């Protein structure tokens, strides 16, 4: 029987995963919100290297109508996670594995309050995609996915069979994918990208490449990146010594990209909820518990709160 995947939240990342998995021969079922009618009729289009590819997947606008699948990928924004408690169990069978493909840290612990922790795999990605129009996803660069088992004991380090299996599926789909032994490590590595770029783009009202190409804003980005990496290490993350250099190389690649935003800037411009809890609050609280200091991150978080709370006043 063909392995089945449920995609809960078919935005840019969810749509990208859906197309790649469908092309690799998996049975893909997508929960779609605003684009439901369009995707049901026209399918999902992925544009890579200016080449469009369209696939048709099973489409639903209600999680309760979805079948129970072998793997469920949560690709919703974490601001919508409140819907999962009552709906997620409907798509789980006894052996279903749940992959949390979201930004931030501490999300798995929150979801483990209502599903067994051994079912949960956390995921981080280095992937530059955007949804350019209904049902259309554009891929700018990178395609790395890292997967790690959620263990309530954050010091536990082991590559699980389930994390390896999902990683292998994504490799089969033609993506760079690796199973990792330590979930907090992959979460902090992604925070080193999300915390500086996502928030600063809103505060400065700037595209990513604009911030990188201006000396003042680029200096802030570099200092915040270093702060997050240092805090992550103090919190037990096994971040390689050359990771800061890796992030600088990523900045250089983004310097030359066409104008684009991380999704938080798009959400702010649209008046949508921001992932402040998962990305900023949880990281600051984790750092505080471990005696790490993140003053630049805290300042940015407070600025974002001000802008969000006064946006429509």
VOFI-618757 format. One record per atom (N, C-alpha, C): residue in one letter; x, y, z. Coordinates in steps of 0.001 Angstrom, whole numbers, plus 500000, padded with zeros to 6 digits. Each point is the difference from the previous one (the first is absolute). Layout:
<nodes>
AXYZ;...
</nodes>
This chain:
<nodes>
X500846498803500000;X499154501197500000;X500882501249500000;X499613500995499211;X500773501239499907;X499945500766501315;X501139500484500437;X500064500769501244;X499256501311499826;X499191500356501010;X499175501196499907;X500535501118500886;X499906501205499468;X500403501211500710;X498816500967500062;X499770500558501177;X499050501098500153;X500790501282500207;X499657501039499270;X500628501307500129;X498985500920500660;X500259500387501244;X499069500860500734;X500492501440499894;X499458500712499011;X500421501371499741;X500771500074498699;X499291500228498894;X500640499938498690;X500316501408499512;X500917500655500727;X500533501288499567;X501250499779499186;X500997500864500191;X501216499898499193;X500763498715500301;X500322499765501279;X500778498806500351;X499171498740499833;X498754500031500488;X499139498828499861;X499749499650498551;X499774501017499168;X499779499746498581;X501238499440499319;X501165500528500367;X501256499485499456;X500160498518500342;X499789499664501274;X500111498594500427;X498994499123499272;X498765500495499852;X498953499224499345;X500373499672498562;X500483500993499265;X500374499773498602;X501133498988499901;X501038500179500810;X501166499113499927;X499628498558500375;X499194499844501048;X499611498658500440;X499086499330498978;X499078500768499429;X499109499450498976;X500801499559498779;X500956500808499588;X500832499645498844;X500828498743500265;X500315499751501288;X500799498823500363;X499153498744500159;X498678500124499812;X499146498826500018;X499253499742501288;X500068500932500968;X499249499832501241;X498551500442499804;X499131499496500864;X498581500352499979;X499810501227500896;X499756501176499407;X500039501260500731;X498602500601500162;X499686500376501246;X498704500579500351;X500254501356500656;X499411501065499439;X500320501358500433;X498796500705500618;X500228500581501170;X499022500900500589;X500281501394499460;X499020500577499324;X500166501291499332;X498940500950500524;X500404501223500255;X499080500991500545;X499460500889498882;X500558501186499835;X499458500984499063;X500082499554498540;X500971499149499665;X500198499605498602;X499256498717499635;X499088499552500839;X499386498674499824;X499399499823498603;X499123500891499604;X499322499846498702;X500994500013498844;X500975500891500083;X500992500104498928;X500831498728499897;X500514499511501152;X500872498822499980;X499213498750499610;X498745499909500441;X499189498837499646;X499808499916498495;X499832501155499350;X499762500018498554;X501288499974499195;X501020500715500463;X501202500201499180;X501239499267500489;X499968499476501229;X501177499354500557;X500973501006500596;X501152499511500434;X501059500839500552;X501095500183498950;X500463501237499861;X501091500276499066;X501246500397500777;X501120499381499673;X501293500357500568;X500890500534498883;X500522501216500206;X500892500616499017;X501427499934500526;X500846499298499261;X501423499885500335;X500810500317498748;X500995500884500155;X500828500406498860;X499127500469498828;X498931500722500363;X499043500554499036;X499239498933499226;X500049498750500477;X499267498916499353;X498813499585500876;X498755500149499516;X498833499613500796;X499679498514499874;X499665499382501116;X499537498618500022;X498736499931500835;X498971499375499477;X498718499911500685;X499688498556500345;X499558499771501226;X499554498671500427;X498615500125500623;X499254498909499957;X498683499959500627;X500070499083501216;X499543500500501119;X500007499255501262;X498567499932500527;X499788499145501012;X498707499974500681;X499886501272500844;X498884500702499881;X499851501299500640;X498787500010500925;X500174500624501176;X498947500073501011;X499997501394500617;X498831500444500420;X499908501261500751;X499561499775501431;X499971498733500416;X499615499632501364;X500830498785500407;X500765500131501078;X500864498901500422;X499213498745500348;X498756500186500433;X499178498845500393;X499597499154498803;X500151500529498791;X499656499255498790;X501202499257499425;X501176500220500589;X501216499382499480;X500132498562500490;X500637499132499218;X500217498625500460;X501138499931501011;X500081498910500717;X501123499777500902;X501227499648499148;X501079500707500227;X501190499853499144;X501190499458500789;X500988499488499273;X501183499420500629;X500903501068500613;X500099501142499312;X500788501128500498;X499147501256499863;X499982500805501059;X499312501288499965;X501049501083500170;X500088500907499038;X500917501123500085;X499222501248500392;X500364500595501130;X499368501228500456;X500797501168499420;X499451500613498954;X500671501120499352;X499185501287500124;X499022499986500907;X499298501218500373;X500964500984500648;X499668501284499972;X500678500922500901;X499656499599501433;X500952500109500905;X499768499572501393;X498902500809500677;X499654501165499432;X498908500798500559;X498660499292499860;X499920498985499136;X498755499257499800;X499994498663500731;X501008499733500818;X500101498690500642;X498848499689500951;X499243501024500390;X498872499754500906;X498942499096499361;X499983499896498679;X498997499156499354;X500369498519500073;X501251499703500338;X500483498625499896;X499446499082501082;X499798500513501191;X499613499145501127;X498749499185499699;X499017500634499398;X498744499304499735;X499952499332498633;X500872500425499076;X499916499500498622;X501082499001499626;X501211500171500536;X501118499148499599;X499742498508500228;X499399499603501138;X499774498560500209;X499187499339498893;X499211500754499240;X499174499425498934;X500827499433498852;X501233500488499822;X500814499529498872;X501112499047500454;X499925499564501251;X501024499101500537;X499465498581500141;X500762499024499525;X499721498612500373;X501052499567501013;X499999498765500380;X500840499532501095;X501487500237499766;X500423499950498739;X501431500117499702;X500370501319499306;X499085500935499933;X500279501276499332;X501135500755500692;X500859500600499207;X501056500872500502;X499647501439499617;X500233500932500922;X499666501402499786;X501290500803499898;X500214500659498863;X501169500847499798;X499622501461500169;X500651500687500913;X499713501408500271;X500964500853499175;X499538500465498846;X500845500789499101;X499626501476500209;X500422500544501117;X499646501364500376;X501225500726500546;X499912501322499994;X501060500806500578;X499840500102501506;X501113500322500674;X499935500210501440;X500592498842500781;X499717500012501288;X500521498973500907;X498945499736501064;X499999498786500546;X499040499658501046;X498633499576499486;X499825499940498688;X498693499666499418;X499633498542500271;X501000499126499876;X499724498569500181;X499486499706501400;X500568500664501006;X499545499783501375;X498542500398500166;X499589501057499302;X498607500452500090;X499063499005499321;X500407499440498879;X499165499026499297;X499996498654500728;X501082499698500705;X500061498749500770;X499024499989501174;X499356501113500259;X498985500029501054;X498731499255499586;X499825499765498671;X498772499316499585;X500217498853499008;X501255499723499588;X500288498757499285;X501265499394500596;X500196498693499873;X501171499356500610;X501308500588499484;X500916500281500904;X501251500646499618;X500824499156499032;X499885498662500093;X500805499147499129;X499570500102498528;X498831500560499728;X499544500186498631;X500590501248499346;X500643500863500768;X500331501338499533;X501441500112499504;X500129500483498783;X501291500315499403;X500033501500499731;X501057500666500429;X500158501420499682;X500815500151498730;X499726501069499266;X500717500212498743;X500389501460499848;X501153500197499408;X500464501333499644;X500405499959498535;X499852501142499329;X500373499999498586;X500757501261499631;X500889499846499077;X500658501128499342;X499416500008498597;X498954500804499830;X499193499949498796;X499463501397499735;X500214500521498827;X499507501335499658;X498886499869498984;X498770500067500489;X498827499893499140;X499004501082500379;X499116500316499069;X498912500923500281;X498791499575499192;X498816500294500526;X498782499765499233;X499702501282499237;X500168499963498681;X499892501213499201;X498568500325499595;X499125498995499961;X498588500183499694;X499281498722500425;X498658499964499983;X499296498797500461;X500508498724499333;X500452499059500833;X500450498712499496;X501321500008499270;X500717501131500023;X501271500110499260;X501133500303500980;X501006499130500029;X501151500147500895;X501248500211499159;X500777501002500384;X501253500266499292;X501170499647500914;X500932499227499464;X501179499547500743;X501205500836499569;X500583500748500969;X501134500867499709;X501339499300500178;X500090499126501002;X501288499372500257;X499983499103501231;X500980499143500098;X500184499046501081;X498839498996500077;X500311498820500535;X498949499002500187;X500385499008501107;X500669500506501040;X500481499131501068;X498944499828501090;X499728498751500363;X499109499673501107;X500771499167501024;X499842500354501275;X500578499221501097;X498863499516500893;X500086498731500426;X498939499362500784;X500592499431501282;X499290500147501104;X500485499440501271;X498818499606500874;X500155498882500664;X498977499514500923;X499832500951501177;X498749500219500405;X499747500772501216;X500159499085501208;X500870500394500909;X500159499308501272;X499701501001501118;X499104499652500940;X499727500922501120;X501258500408500753;X500973499094500079;X501305500315500573;X500853500645498904;X500196501319500088;X500678500716498920;X501473499629499846;X500563499319500978;X501398499592499886;X500162498688499235;X498884499311499747;X500045498705499303;X500372500224498533;X500961499219499512;X500473500133498626;X500023498623499337;X499112499837499024;X499918498719499299;X499182500165498728;X500494499474498900;X499235500005498760;X498986498862500061;X498730500335499961;X498960498974500099;X499723499380498636;X499388498834500019;X499606499317498764;X499018500854499208;X499076500649500707;X498978500802499315;X500586501246499357;X500921500665500697;X500642501176499413;X500789499608498757;X500676498877500058;X500759499535498841;X499070499664498844;X498831499415500308;X499070499607498945;X499463501215499248;X499618501052500739;X499503501209499329;X501117500652499188;X501182500041500561;X501133500567499279;X500249499244498701;X499904498686500060;X500201499186498798;X498926500296498948;X498760500214500454;X498921500340499066;X500292501310499283;X500488500985500727;X500313501293499390;X501208499894499072;X500942499137500347;X501122499753499085;X499491499359498714;X499068499087500140;X499381499360498828;X499294501040499131;X499497501057500645;X499321501078499269;X500991500984499374;X501288499679500101;X501016500817499336;X500505501164500815;X499730500015501310;X500398501108500857;X501197499617500858;X500753500997500432;X501075499766500950;X499363499817501375;X500104498821500547;X499298499678501235;X500882499140500878;X499987500291501311;X500857499265500927;X499300499828501335;X500138498831500591;X499503499745501350;X501079500388500992;X499592500695501053;X500934500517500987;X499683499429501384;X500987499972500908;X499778499391501311;X499410500934501047;X499969501316499752;X499680500930501088;X499103501124499496;X498733499964500404;X499029500985499538;X500344501439500395;X500387500281501266;X500339501389500338;X501099500591499108;X500924499174499545;X501066500501499132;X499441500529498687;X499122499215499351;X499493500462498707;X499062501195500189;X499324500069501144;X499123501157500259;X500824501280500181;X501069499950500778;X500818501197500218;X500712500433498723;X500422499049499174;X500628500372498727;X499030500782499123;X498739499591499966;X499011500730499203;X499666501350500639;X499982500061501332;X499754501275500673;X501068501031499647;X501215499538499744;X501069500928499628;X499702500709498684;X499126499420499197;X499547500674498783;X498724500783500257;X499036499367500652;X498674500605500154;X499978501219500918;X500659499902501138;X499906501091500982;X500501501325499423;X501196500063499420;X500464501302499494;X499227500480498773;X499887499156498981;X499474500460498717;X498503500289500068;X499224499075500587;X498547500159500000;X499579501275500713;X500523500206501197;X499586501150500783;X500532501308499477;X501283500019499608;X500606501253499551;X499347500498498705;X499562499084499150;X499324500406498762;X498741500799500297;X499307499627501079;X498781500718500378;X500347501356500598;X500957500010500925;X500376501251500668;X500536501023499001;X500794499545499026;X500606500901499013;X499164500155498738;X498940499186499891;X499159499997498791;X500879499852498759;X500754498893499995;X500983499795498933;X499975498558499512;X500368499816498725;X500189498657499471;X501298499419500554;X500105498675499947;X501182499325500536;X501284500515499361;X500031500072498666;X501247500418499343;X500317501468500280;X498987500829500242;X500248501395500342;X500717500109501344;X499580499195500971;X500650500020501317;X501437499512499917;X500223498986499191;X501350499445499874;X500924500962499263;X499457500749499072;X500829500895499183;X500231501369500631;X499386500266501154;X500278501260500699;X500921499707501185;X501114500709500125;X500987499681501048;X499426500020501414;X499126500964500312;X499482500113501366;X499091498826500348;X499039499708499130;X499078498901500282;X500722498656499930;X500989499890499116;X500761498752499911;X500783499759501286;X500507501053500607;X500714499862501272;X499059499479501082;X498762500506500018;X499023499498500979;X499723498523499753;X499799499635498747;X499738498599499671;X501131499100500478;X501226500423499779;X501148499179500398;X500077499871501519;X499794501100500714;X500086499949501461;X498895499127500596;X498805500107499437;X498895499193500520;X500211498523499681;X500520499712498827;X500298498616499640;X500981499391500996;X501048500739500315;X500980499522500967;X499376499811501375;X499124500919500393;X499332499892501302;X499162498731500088;X499242499702498942;X499143498804500017;X500851498729500034;X501073499969499226;X500877498824499996;X500605499780501386;X500472501070500623;X500599499890501341;X498979499512501011;X498782500538499941;X498940499574500927;X499659498536499766;X499904499598498739;X499687498602499701;X501017499045500588;X501272500344499883;X501045499150500574;X499865499911501519;X499671501131500641;X499830499996501454;X498782499176500415;X499062499842499075;X498796499209500278;X500177498533499614;X501206499610499625;X500283498590499743;X499984499587498546;X499822500947499076;X499994499664498583;X501414499724499502;X500152498966499193;X501298499631499429;X500225500752498689;X500124501303500092;X500167500821498801;X501475500009499613;X500320499650498749;X501408499927499595;X500707501351500139;X501303499966500241;X500770501225500183;X500001500874498747;X499814499394498833;X500019500770498756;X498594500417499556;X499006499860500880;X498626500287499585;X499792501489499717;X500677500869500754;X499874501429499728;X500503500308498595;X501096499390499605;X500506500191498642;X499008499481498966;X499318498901500335;X498962499461499118;X498877501007499817;X499597500661501103;X498941501004499914;X500466501209499184;X501257500399500145;X500518501105499193;X499950499649498515;X500324498747499672;X499940499565498603;X498558500033499490;X499050499654500883;X498586500063499613;X499584501445499743;X500489500919500837;X499716501422499768;X500510500429498626;X501192499549499651;X500584500392498715;X499143499506498837;X499436498807500141;X499136499493498937;X498708500807499930;X499443500353501175;X498762500788500016;X500235501423499507;X501231500482500136;X500342501347499534;X499694500164498500;X500142498910499266;X499859500058498549;X498634499533499501;X499132499555500929;X498675499540499595;X499108501180499648;X498961499726499213;X499000501030499741;X499270500343501294;X499306501128500017;X499341500455501215;X498991498971500489;X500131499613501274;X499054499075500610;X500092500145501511;X498974499504500677;X499935500066501457;X499975498617500611;X500398499895501265;X499612498859500805;X498501500159500259;X499317498908500283;X498539500021500039;X499438500898501102;X500755500254501070;X499477500832501074;X499729501420499519;X500850500526499136;X499778501335499455;X498725500028499163;X499787498966499193;X498768499920499211;X498778499940500909;X500111499237501089;X498881499904500944;X499712501350500645;X501051500719500385;X499799501309500619;X499331500958499019;X500471500031498773;X499427500897498998;X498533499684499729;X499648498713500121;X498615499583499758;X499122500111501243;X500606500385501135;X499239500090501241;X499694498655500627;X500775498964499635;X499802498664500563;X500764499851501314;X499620499047500842;X500749499746501238;X501454499620499704;X500904500405500880;X501413499689499839;X500413498896500970;X501031499241499621;X500471498884500821;X500945500493501098;X499581501003500732;X500850500556501058;X500182499003501141;X498967499230500294;X500090499045501118;X501061498940499726;X499882499319498858;X500898498877499703;X501429500451499740;X500164501119499305;X501342500421499594;X500691500837501071;X499293500946500590;X500643500940500925;X499747499656501469;X498747499878500404;X499710499739501411;X500631498700500476;X499796498925499240;X500533498705500431;X501519499982500024;X500648500652499037;X501464500010499995;X500535500817501170;X499371501140500284;X500435500821501135;X499804499261501318;X498885499300500146;X499752499242501230;X500972498841500139;X500288499322498886;X500969498895500036;X501380500517500383;X500384501127499422;X501298500593500331;X500064500373501472;X498944500601500514;X499982500412501404;X500143498802500928;X499332498898499665;X500095498787500830;X501421499459500045;X500755500270498946;X501362499463499897;X501076501039500268;X499609501150500534;X500969501025500358;X500618500727498832;X499352499960498840;X500512500696498816;X499302501351499865;X500725500970499465;X499461501350499858;X499855500347498516;X498842500575499652;X499717500357498607;X499409501413499951;X500782501018500345;X499455501363500074;X499532500549498657;X500715499715498919;X499579500491498688;X498692499346499570;X499892498703500259;X498772499273499666;X498827500523500809;X500241500252501284;X498921500515500843;X499550501383499531;X500945500854499627;X499642501327499505;X499165499890498721;X500414499138499086;X499260499826498763;X498598499464500268;X499898499062500924;X498693499435500370;X499077501087500536;X500510500864500866;X499174501067500561;X499578500998498923;X500886500292499058;X499640500876498886;X498886499370499153;X500107498702499761;X498981499310499216;X498654500012500727;X500040499790501296;X498752500062500764;X499347501369499867;X500801501044500096;X499459501354499865;X499352500184498628;X500699499589498942;X499478500200498662;X498723499197499768;X499968498771500501;X498803499181499852;X498817500583500768;X500265500421501231;X498916500465500866;X499488501383499618;X500774500738499198;X499556501338499578;X499721500057498499;X500073498866499330;X499899499966498532;X498696500607499500;X498902499718500653;X498691500460499511;X499405501115500846;X500836500609500836;X499466501049500867;X500062501372499307;
</nodes>
